[in-house]
Amino acid sequence: MTADEYLRKLQDPHWYGEQDENGVDLSLIRENLKLTPTERVRRGDAARLDALRLMEYGRRHSEKRDRKSCG
């Protein structure tokens, strides 16, 4: 997809799927509600772990950059 095609798609309010009046993607909510409560908790926990890993990666990368600029 070219940049122009992407920008045209962004102009379409339905490009992201069905949305409520606040822009919330209802298809994501419906898909999540198909899961059991246990499955939803597991997915949430996996997302939490991914976020923690990403934060740790960012912290390490920042420390390396700071050390290089000091020395």
PyMOL Python script that loads the backbone (N, CA, C, O; Angstrom):
from pymol import cmd

cmd.read_pdbstr("""\
ATOM      1  N   MET A   1       0.849  -1.168   0.000  1.00  0.00           N
ATOM      2  CA  MET A   1       0.000   0.000   0.000  1.00  0.00           C
ATOM      3  C   MET A   1       0.898   1.235   0.000  1.00  0.00           C
ATOM      4  O   MET A   1       1.840   1.337   0.785  1.00  0.00           O
ATOM      5  N   THR A   2       0.592   2.148  -0.877  1.00  0.00           N
ATOM      6  CA  THR A   2       1.382   3.378  -0.930  1.00  0.00           C
ATOM      7  C   THR A   2       0.945   4.324   0.174  1.00  0.00           C
ATOM      8  O   THR A   2      -0.101   4.143   0.797  1.00  0.00           O
ATOM      9  N   ALA A   3       1.759   5.325   0.400  1.00  0.00           N
ATOM     10  CA  ALA A   3       1.430   6.320   1.428  1.00  0.00           C
ATOM     11  C   ALA A   3       0.126   7.035   1.081  1.00  0.00           C
ATOM     12  O   ALA A   3      -0.683   7.315   1.966  1.00  0.00           O
ATOM     13  N   ASP A   4      -0.079   7.332  -0.201  1.00  0.00           N
ATOM     14  CA  ASP A   4      -1.320   8.007  -0.612  1.00  0.00           C
ATOM     15  C   ASP A   4      -2.539   7.128  -0.369  1.00  0.00           C
ATOM     16  O   ASP A   4      -3.579   7.613   0.077  1.00  0.00           O
ATOM     17  N   GLU A   5      -2.413   5.828  -0.663  1.00  0.00           N
ATOM     18  CA  GLU A   5      -3.525   4.902  -0.423  1.00  0.00           C
ATOM     19  C   GLU A   5      -3.836   4.822   1.067  1.00  0.00           C
ATOM     20  O   GLU A   5      -4.999   4.806   1.469  1.00  0.00           O
ATOM     21  N   TYR A   6      -2.795   4.773   1.870  1.00  0.00           N
ATOM     22  CA  TYR A   6      -2.979   4.709   3.323  1.00  0.00           C
ATOM     23  C   TYR A   6      -3.684   5.968   3.833  1.00  0.00           C
ATOM     24  O   TYR A   6      -4.612   5.885   4.637  1.00  0.00           O
ATOM     25  N   LEU A   7      -3.239   7.116   3.365  1.00  0.00           N
ATOM     26  CA  LEU A   7      -3.866   8.367   3.795  1.00  0.00           C
ATOM     27  C   LEU A   7      -5.322   8.450   3.363  1.00  0.00           C
ATOM     28  O   LEU A   7      -6.153   8.980   4.101  1.00  0.00           O
ATOM     29  N   ARG A   8      -5.647   7.932   2.171  1.00  0.00           N
ATOM     30  CA  ARG A   8      -7.042   7.902   1.727  1.00  0.00           C
ATOM     31  C   ARG A   8      -7.872   6.993   2.638  1.00  0.00           C
ATOM     32  O   ARG A   8      -9.001   7.329   2.994  1.00  0.00           O
ATOM     33  N   LYS A   9      -7.310   5.851   3.009  1.00  0.00           N
ATOM     34  CA  LYS A   9      -8.025   4.935   3.902  1.00  0.00           C
ATOM     35  C   LYS A   9      -8.305   5.588   5.252  1.00  0.00           C
ATOM     36  O   LYS A   9      -9.361   5.365   5.844  1.00  0.00           O
ATOM     37  N   LEU A  10      -7.372   6.385   5.737  1.00  0.00           N
ATOM     38  CA  LEU A  10      -7.565   7.041   7.026  1.00  0.00           C
ATOM     39  C   LEU A  10      -8.747   8.010   7.009  1.00  0.00           C
ATOM     40  O   LEU A  10      -9.317   8.317   8.056  1.00  0.00           O
ATOM     41  N   GLN A  11      -9.107   8.483   5.837  1.00  0.00           N
ATOM     42  CA  GLN A  11     -10.245   9.396   5.727  1.00  0.00           C
ATOM     43  C   GLN A  11     -11.578   8.670   5.876  1.00  0.00           C
ATOM     44  O   GLN A  11     -12.595   9.294   6.176  1.00  0.00           O
ATOM     45  N   ASP A  12     -11.576   7.350   5.667  1.00  0.00           N
ATOM     46  CA  ASP A  12     -12.798   6.553   5.763  1.00  0.00           C
ATOM     47  C   ASP A  12     -13.039   6.183   7.227  1.00  0.00           C
ATOM     48  O   ASP A  12     -12.229   5.467   7.817  1.00  0.00           O
ATOM     49  N   PRO A  13     -14.138   6.657   7.825  1.00  0.00           N
ATOM     50  CA  PRO A  13     -14.372   6.384   9.248  1.00  0.00           C
ATOM     51  C   PRO A  13     -14.631   4.912   9.560  1.00  0.00           C
ATOM     52  O   PRO A  13     -14.572   4.515  10.723  1.00  0.00           O
ATOM     53  N   HIS A  14     -14.914   4.102   8.556  1.00  0.00           N
ATOM     54  CA  HIS A  14     -15.209   2.683   8.784  1.00  0.00           C
ATOM     55  C   HIS A  14     -14.022   1.777   8.466  1.00  0.00           C
ATOM     56  O   HIS A  14     -14.148   0.553   8.505  1.00  0.00           O
ATOM     57  N   TRP A  15     -12.878   2.369   8.155  1.00  0.00           N
ATOM     58  CA  TRP A  15     -11.711   1.586   7.793  1.00  0.00           C
ATOM     59  C   TRP A  15     -11.280   0.671   8.927  1.00  0.00           C
ATOM     60  O   TRP A  15     -10.787  -0.427   8.670  1.00  0.00           O
ATOM     61  N   TYR A  16     -11.448   1.084  10.147  1.00  0.00           N
ATOM     62  CA  TYR A  16     -11.019   0.295  11.295  1.00  0.00           C
ATOM     63  C   TYR A  16     -12.081  -0.685  11.766  1.00  0.00           C
ATOM     64  O   TYR A  16     -11.910  -1.312  12.811  1.00  0.00           O
ATOM     65  N   GLY A  17     -13.156  -0.832  11.036  1.00  0.00           N
ATOM     66  CA  GLY A  17     -14.230  -1.718  11.450  1.00  0.00           C
ATOM     67  C   GLY A  17     -15.372  -0.925  12.057  1.00  0.00           C
ATOM     68  O   GLY A  17     -15.352   0.306  12.075  1.00  0.00           O
ATOM     69  N   GLU A  18     -16.356  -1.636  12.546  1.00  0.00           N
ATOM     70  CA  GLU A  18     -17.532  -0.978  13.125  1.00  0.00           C
ATOM     71  C   GLU A  18     -17.137  -0.256  14.411  1.00  0.00           C
ATOM     72  O   GLU A  18     -16.497  -0.832  15.291  1.00  0.00           O
ATOM     73  N   GLN A  19     -17.526   0.998  14.504  1.00  0.00           N
ATOM     74  CA  GLN A  19     -17.166   1.809  15.661  1.00  0.00           C
ATOM     75  C   GLN A  19     -18.423   2.392  16.295  1.00  0.00           C
ATOM     76  O   GLN A  19     -19.430   2.612  15.622  1.00  0.00           O
ATOM     77  N   ASP A  20     -18.347   2.639  17.600  1.00  0.00           N
ATOM     78  CA  ASP A  20     -19.450   3.352  18.244  1.00  0.00           C
ATOM     79  C   ASP A  20     -19.211   4.850  18.086  1.00  0.00           C
ATOM     80  O   ASP A  20     -18.271   5.260  17.405  1.00  0.00           O
ATOM     81  N   GLU A  21     -20.051   5.661  18.707  1.00  0.00           N
ATOM     82  CA  GLU A  21     -19.944   7.115  18.546  1.00  0.00           C
ATOM     83  C   GLU A  21     -18.661   7.696  19.126  1.00  0.00           C
ATOM     84  O   GLU A  21     -18.311   8.839  18.829  1.00  0.00           O
ATOM     85  N   ASN A  22     -17.954   6.921  19.952  1.00  0.00           N
ATOM     86  CA  ASN A  22     -16.686   7.376  20.527  1.00  0.00           C
ATOM     87  C   ASN A  22     -15.475   6.864  19.765  1.00  0.00           C
ATOM     88  O   ASN A  22     -14.339   7.146  20.149  1.00  0.00           O
ATOM     89  N   GLY A  23     -15.702   6.113  18.687  1.00  0.00           N
ATOM     90  CA  GLY A  23     -14.594   5.583  17.900  1.00  0.00           C
ATOM     91  C   GLY A  23     -14.049   4.264  18.404  1.00  0.00           C
ATOM     92  O   GLY A  23     -12.991   3.824  17.956  1.00  0.00           O
ATOM     93  N   VAL A  24     -14.751   3.622  19.331  1.00  0.00           N
ATOM     94  CA  VAL A  24     -14.313   2.334  19.865  1.00  0.00           C
ATOM     95  C   VAL A  24     -14.653   1.243  18.855  1.00  0.00           C
ATOM     96  O   VAL A  24     -15.782   1.173  18.369  1.00  0.00           O
ATOM     97  N   ASP A  25     -13.673   0.386  18.538  1.00  0.00           N
ATOM     98  CA  ASP A  25     -13.873  -0.701  17.581  1.00  0.00           C
ATOM     99  C   ASP A  25     -14.698  -1.802  18.239  1.00  0.00           C
ATOM    100  O   ASP A  25     -14.202  -2.535  19.095  1.00  0.00           O
ATOM    101  N   LEU A  26     -15.949  -1.910  17.835  1.00  0.00           N
ATOM    102  CA  LEU A  26     -16.864  -2.875  18.435  1.00  0.00           C
ATOM    103  C   LEU A  26     -16.512  -4.312  18.077  1.00  0.00           C
ATOM    104  O   LEU A  26     -16.829  -5.234  18.829  1.00  0.00           O
ATOM    105  N   SER A  27     -15.860  -4.511  16.934  1.00  0.00           N
ATOM    106  CA  SER A  27     -15.495  -5.878  16.548  1.00  0.00           C
ATOM    107  C   SER A  27     -14.495  -6.470  17.536  1.00  0.00           C
ATOM    108  O   SER A  27     -14.535  -7.670  17.806  1.00  0.00           O
ATOM    109  N   LEU A  28     -13.600  -5.648  18.079  1.00  0.00           N
ATOM    110  CA  LEU A  28     -12.638  -6.143  19.061  1.00  0.00           C
ATOM    111  C   LEU A  28     -13.337  -6.550  20.357  1.00  0.00           C
ATOM    112  O   LEU A  28     -12.979  -7.549  20.981  1.00  0.00           O
ATOM    113  N   ILE A  29     -14.324  -5.773  20.745  1.00  0.00           N
ATOM    114  CA  ILE A  29     -15.080  -6.108  21.956  1.00  0.00           C
ATOM    115  C   ILE A  29     -15.845  -7.403  21.753  1.00  0.00           C
ATOM    116  O   ILE A  29     -15.856  -8.269  22.627  1.00  0.00           O
ATOM    117  N   ARG A  30     -16.486  -7.534  20.596  1.00  0.00           N
ATOM    118  CA  ARG A  30     -17.249  -8.763  20.324  1.00  0.00           C
ATOM    119  C   ARG A  30     -16.343  -9.994  20.327  1.00  0.00           C
ATOM    120  O   ARG A  30     -16.698 -11.031  20.888  1.00  0.00           O
ATOM    121  N   GLU A  31     -15.173  -9.875  19.697  1.00  0.00           N
ATOM    122  CA  GLU A  31     -14.238 -11.000  19.670  1.00  0.00           C
ATOM    123  C   GLU A  31     -13.781 -11.356  21.069  1.00  0.00           C
ATOM    124  O   GLU A  31     -13.661 -12.535  21.399  1.00  0.00           O
ATOM    125  N   ASN A  32     -13.524 -10.358  21.895  1.00  0.00           N
ATOM    126  CA  ASN A  32     -13.078 -10.604  23.256  1.00  0.00           C
ATOM    127  C   ASN A  32     -14.171 -11.291  24.078  1.00  0.00           C
ATOM    128  O   ASN A  32     -13.881 -12.144  24.917  1.00  0.00           O
ATOM    129  N   LEU A  33     -15.419 -10.916  23.832  1.00  0.00           N
ATOM    130  CA  LEU A  33     -16.518 -11.510  24.592  1.00  0.00           C
ATOM    131  C   LEU A  33     -16.806 -12.955  24.186  1.00  0.00           C
ATOM    132  O   LEU A  33     -17.514 -13.664  24.901  1.00  0.00           O
ATOM    133  N   LYS A  34     -16.275 -13.393  23.063  1.00  0.00           N
ATOM    134  CA  LYS A  34     -16.412 -14.792  22.668  1.00  0.00           C
ATOM    135  C   LYS A  34     -15.524 -15.707  23.505  1.00  0.00           C
ATOM    136  O   LYS A  34     -15.744 -16.917  23.570  1.00  0.00           O
ATOM    137  N   LEU A  35     -14.507 -15.107  24.150  1.00  0.00           N
ATOM    138  CA  LEU A  35     -13.580 -15.885  24.966  1.00  0.00           C
ATOM    139  C   LEU A  35     -14.186 -16.150  26.338  1.00  0.00           C
ATOM    140  O   LEU A  35     -15.071 -15.426  26.795  1.00  0.00           O
ATOM    141  N   THR A  36     -13.700 -17.189  26.977  1.00  0.00           N
ATOM    142  CA  THR A  36     -14.113 -17.446  28.359  1.00  0.00           C
ATOM    143  C   THR A  36     -13.412 -16.425  29.255  1.00  0.00           C
ATOM    144  O   THR A  36     -12.410 -15.836  28.848  1.00  0.00           O
ATOM    145  N   PRO A  37     -13.919 -16.211  30.459  1.00  0.00           N
ATOM    146  CA  PRO A  37     -13.227 -15.291  31.370  1.00  0.00           C
ATOM    147  C   PRO A  37     -11.764 -15.693  31.594  1.00  0.00           C
ATOM    148  O   PRO A  37     -10.890 -14.830  31.671  1.00  0.00           O
ATOM    149  N   THR A  38     -11.500 -16.980  31.697  1.00  0.00           N
ATOM    150  CA  THR A  38     -10.115 -17.441  31.884  1.00  0.00           C
ATOM    151  C   THR A  38      -9.253 -17.071  30.689  1.00  0.00           C
ATOM    152  O   THR A  38      -8.120 -16.619  30.856  1.00  0.00           O
ATOM    153  N   GLU A  39      -9.782 -17.258  29.483  1.00  0.00           N
ATOM    154  CA  GLU A  39      -9.024 -16.903  28.281  1.00  0.00           C
ATOM    155  C   GLU A  39      -8.755 -15.401  28.234  1.00  0.00           C
ATOM    156  O   GLU A  39      -7.668 -14.980  27.837  1.00  0.00           O
ATOM    157  N   ARG A  40      -9.730 -14.595  28.634  1.00  0.00           N
ATOM    158  CA  ARG A  40      -9.532 -13.141  28.645  1.00  0.00           C
ATOM    159  C   ARG A  40      -8.455 -12.745  29.647  1.00  0.00           C
ATOM    160  O   ARG A  40      -7.635 -11.871  29.368  1.00  0.00           O
ATOM    161  N   VAL A  41      -8.456 -13.382  30.806  1.00  0.00           N
ATOM    162  CA  VAL A  41      -7.432 -13.084  31.812  1.00  0.00           C
ATOM    163  C   VAL A  41      -6.059 -13.484  31.286  1.00  0.00           C
ATOM    164  O   VAL A  41      -5.087 -12.751  31.466  1.00  0.00           O
ATOM    165  N   ARG A  42      -5.975 -14.629  30.647  1.00  0.00           N
ATOM    166  CA  ARG A  42      -4.681 -15.085  30.102  1.00  0.00           C
ATOM    167  C   ARG A  42      -4.166 -14.133  29.031  1.00  0.00           C
ATOM    168  O   ARG A  42      -2.976 -13.817  28.996  1.00  0.00           O
ATOM    169  N   ARG A  43      -5.058 -13.677  28.162  1.00  0.00           N
ATOM    170  CA  ARG A  43      -4.637 -12.720  27.133  1.00  0.00           C
ATOM    171  C   ARG A  43      -4.192 -11.405  27.757  1.00  0.00           C
ATOM    172  O   ARG A  43      -3.195 -10.814  27.340  1.00  0.00           O
ATOM    173  N   GLY A  44      -4.932 -10.955  28.749  1.00  0.00           N
ATOM    174  CA  GLY A  44      -4.548  -9.721  29.427  1.00  0.00           C
ATOM    175  C   GLY A  44      -3.210  -9.854  30.111  1.00  0.00           C
ATOM    176  O   GLY A  44      -2.387  -8.939  30.065  1.00  0.00           O
ATOM    177  N   ASP A  45      -2.986 -10.995  30.747  1.00  0.00           N
ATOM    178  CA  ASP A  45      -1.714 -11.224  31.424  1.00  0.00           C
ATOM    179  C   ASP A  45      -0.571 -11.298  30.417  1.00  0.00           C
ATOM    180  O   ASP A  45       0.517 -10.783  30.674  1.00  0.00           O
ATOM    181  N   ALA A  46      -0.811 -11.929  29.284  1.00  0.00           N
ATOM    182  CA  ALA A  46       0.223 -11.999  28.241  1.00  0.00           C
ATOM    183  C   ALA A  46       0.546 -10.592  27.735  1.00  0.00           C
ATOM    184  O   ALA A  46       1.711 -10.274  27.494  1.00  0.00           O
ATOM    185  N   ALA A  47      -0.469  -9.754  27.572  1.00  0.00           N
ATOM    186  CA  ALA A  47      -0.241  -8.374  27.134  1.00  0.00           C
ATOM    187  C   ALA A  47       0.548  -7.603  28.188  1.00  0.00           C
ATOM    188  O   ALA A  47       1.425  -6.808  27.852  1.00  0.00           O
ATOM    189  N   ARG A  48       0.236  -7.838  29.462  1.00  0.00           N
ATOM    190  CA  ARG A  48       0.961  -7.186  30.545  1.00  0.00           C
ATOM    191  C   ARG A  48       2.438  -7.585  30.517  1.00  0.00           C
ATOM    192  O   ARG A  48       3.317  -6.734  30.656  1.00  0.00           O
ATOM    193  N   LEU A  49       2.707  -8.879  30.335  1.00  0.00           N
ATOM    194  CA  LEU A  49       4.090  -9.349  30.276  1.00  0.00           C
ATOM    195  C   LEU A  49       4.828  -8.765  29.078  1.00  0.00           C
ATOM    196  O   LEU A  49       5.996  -8.392  29.182  1.00  0.00           O
ATOM    197  N   ASP A  50       4.142  -8.689  27.940  1.00  0.00           N
ATOM    198  CA  ASP A  50       4.760  -8.080  26.760  1.00  0.00           C
ATOM    199  C   ASP A  50       5.115  -6.623  27.031  1.00  0.00           C
ATOM    200  O   ASP A  50       6.187  -6.163  26.639  1.00  0.00           O
ATOM    201  N   ALA A  51       4.219  -5.892  27.701  1.00  0.00           N
ATOM    202  CA  ALA A  51       4.487  -4.491  28.019  1.00  0.00           C
ATOM    203  C   ALA A  51       5.678  -4.362  28.960  1.00  0.00           C
ATOM    204  O   ALA A  51       6.513  -3.474  28.789  1.00  0.00           O
ATOM    205  N   LEU A  52       5.759  -5.243  29.950  1.00  0.00           N
ATOM    206  CA  LEU A  52       6.898  -5.204  30.873  1.00  0.00           C
ATOM    207  C   LEU A  52       8.209  -5.499  30.156  1.00  0.00           C
ATOM    208  O   LEU A  52       9.229  -4.866  30.429  1.00  0.00           O
ATOM    209  N   ARG A  53       8.180  -6.464  29.235  1.00  0.00           N
ATOM    210  CA  ARG A  53       9.394  -6.775  28.464  1.00  0.00           C
ATOM    211  C   ARG A  53       9.816  -5.581  27.613  1.00  0.00           C
ATOM    212  O   ARG A  53      11.002  -5.264  27.515  1.00  0.00           O
ATOM    213  N   LEU A  54       8.846  -4.932  27.006  1.00  0.00           N
ATOM    214  CA  LEU A  54       9.137  -3.769  26.174  1.00  0.00           C
ATOM    215  C   LEU A  54       9.705  -2.628  27.017  1.00  0.00           C
ATOM    216  O   LEU A  54      10.642  -1.949  26.597  1.00  0.00           O
ATOM    217  N   MET A  55       9.144  -2.422  28.188  1.00  0.00           N
ATOM    218  CA  MET A  55       9.673  -1.385  29.086  1.00  0.00           C
ATOM    219  C   MET A  55      11.101  -1.699  29.507  1.00  0.00           C
ATOM    220  O   MET A  55      11.941  -0.801  29.559  1.00  0.00           O
ATOM    221  N   GLU A  56      11.387  -2.953  29.807  1.00  0.00           N
ATOM    222  CA  GLU A  56      12.732  -3.361  30.201  1.00  0.00           C
ATOM    223  C   GLU A  56      13.709  -3.171  29.039  1.00  0.00           C
ATOM    224  O   GLU A  56      14.832  -2.708  29.239  1.00  0.00           O
ATOM    225  N   TYR A  57      13.283  -3.526  27.835  1.00  0.00           N
ATOM    226  CA  TYR A  57      14.126  -3.317  26.660  1.00  0.00           C
ATOM    227  C   TYR A  57      14.434  -1.830  26.494  1.00  0.00           C
ATOM    228  O   TYR A  57      15.581  -1.455  26.248  1.00  0.00           O
ATOM    229  N   GLY A  58      13.419  -0.993  26.628  1.00  0.00           N
ATOM    230  CA  GLY A  58      13.615   0.449  26.505  1.00  0.00           C
ATOM    231  C   GLY A  58      14.562   0.980  27.570  1.00  0.00           C
ATOM    232  O   GLY A  58      15.411   1.824  27.282  1.00  0.00           O
ATOM    233  N   ARG A  59      14.423   0.487  28.816  1.00  0.00           N
ATOM    234  CA  ARG A  59      15.297   0.926  29.890  1.00  0.00           C
ATOM    235  C   ARG A  59      16.747   0.562  29.580  1.00  0.00           C
ATOM    236  O   ARG A  59      17.643   1.392  29.738  1.00  0.00           O
ATOM    237  N   ARG A  60      16.982  -0.676  29.138  1.00  0.00           N
ATOM    238  CA  ARG A  60      18.343  -1.109  28.817  1.00  0.00           C
ATOM    239  C   ARG A  60      18.929  -0.318  27.659  1.00  0.00           C
ATOM    240  O   ARG A  60      20.093   0.082  27.692  1.00  0.00           O
ATOM    241  N   HIS A  61      18.112  -0.096  26.636  1.00  0.00           N
ATOM    242  CA  HIS A  61      18.575   0.654  25.471  1.00  0.00           C
ATOM    243  C   HIS A  61      18.924   2.085  25.882  1.00  0.00           C
ATOM    244  O   HIS A  61      19.922   2.638  25.419  1.00  0.00           O
ATOM    245  N   SER A  62      18.124   2.674  26.731  1.00  0.00           N
ATOM    246  CA  SER A  62      18.368   4.033  27.206  1.00  0.00           C
ATOM    247  C   SER A  62      19.664   4.099  28.004  1.00  0.00           C
ATOM    248  O   SER A  62      20.442   5.039  27.844  1.00  0.00           O
ATOM    249  N   GLU A  63      19.902   3.111  28.860  1.00  0.00           N
ATOM    250  CA  GLU A  63      21.132   3.075  29.646  1.00  0.00           C
ATOM    251  C   GLU A  63      22.357   2.957  28.751  1.00  0.00           C
ATOM    252  O   GLU A  63      23.366   3.619  28.994  1.00  0.00           O
ATOM    253  N   LYS A  64      22.282   2.116  27.711  1.00  0.00           N
ATOM    254  CA  LYS A  64      23.416   1.966  26.792  1.00  0.00           C
ATOM    255  C   LYS A  64      23.693   3.283  26.093  1.00  0.00           C
ATOM    256  O   LYS A  64      24.850   3.678  25.950  1.00  0.00           O
ATOM    257  N   ARG A  65      22.648   3.967  25.657  1.00  0.00           N
ATOM    258  CA  ARG A  65      22.807   5.236  24.959  1.00  0.00           C
ATOM    259  C   ARG A  65      23.435   6.272  25.894  1.00  0.00           C
ATOM    260  O   ARG A  65      24.309   7.038  25.489  1.00  0.00           O
ATOM    261  N   ASP A  66      22.978   6.283  27.147  1.00  0.00           N
ATOM    262  CA  ASP A  66      23.525   7.238  28.114  1.00  0.00           C
ATOM    263  C   ASP A  66      24.996   6.965  28.372  1.00  0.00           C
ATOM    264  O   ASP A  66      25.782   7.906  28.487  1.00  0.00           O
ATOM    265  N   ARG A  67      25.389   5.694  28.467  1.00  0.00           N
ATOM    266  CA  ARG A  67      26.795   5.357  28.707  1.00  0.00           C
ATOM    267  C   ARG A  67      27.667   5.774  27.526  1.00  0.00           C
ATOM    268  O   ARG A  67      28.783   6.260  27.712  1.00  0.00           O
ATOM    269  N   LYS A  68      27.151   5.580  26.302  1.00  0.00           N
ATOM    270  CA  LYS A  68      27.925   5.960  25.121  1.00  0.00           C
ATOM    271  C   LYS A  68      28.135   7.474  25.044  1.00  0.00           C
ATOM    272  O   LYS A  68      29.195   7.934  24.620  1.00  0.00           O
ATOM    273  N   SER A  69      27.137   8.239  25.448  1.00  0.00           N
ATOM    274  CA  SER A  69      27.263   9.692  25.359  1.00  0.00           C
ATOM    275  C   SER A  69      28.159  10.258  26.448  1.00  0.00           C
ATOM    276  O   SER A  69      28.681  11.365  26.312  1.00  0.00           O
ATOM    277  N   CYS A  70      28.341   9.501  27.536  1.00  0.00           N
ATOM    278  CA  CYS A  70      29.204   9.969  28.626  1.00  0.00           C
ATOM    279  C   CYS A  70      30.669   9.619  28.394  1.00  0.00           C
ATOM    280  O   CYS A  70      31.553  10.266  28.956  1.00  0.00           O
ATOM    281  N   GLY A  71      30.933   8.634  27.597  1.00  0.00           N
ATOM    282  CA  GLY A  71      32.295   8.159  27.503  1.00  0.00           C
ATOM    283  C   GLY A  71      32.802   8.178  26.165  1.00  0.00           C
ATOM    284  O   GLY A  71      33.951   7.800  25.934  1.00  0.00           O
TER     285      GLY A  71
END
""", "prot")
cmd.dss("prot")
cmd.show_as("cartoon", "prot")
cmd.util.cbc("prot")
cmd.orient("prot")
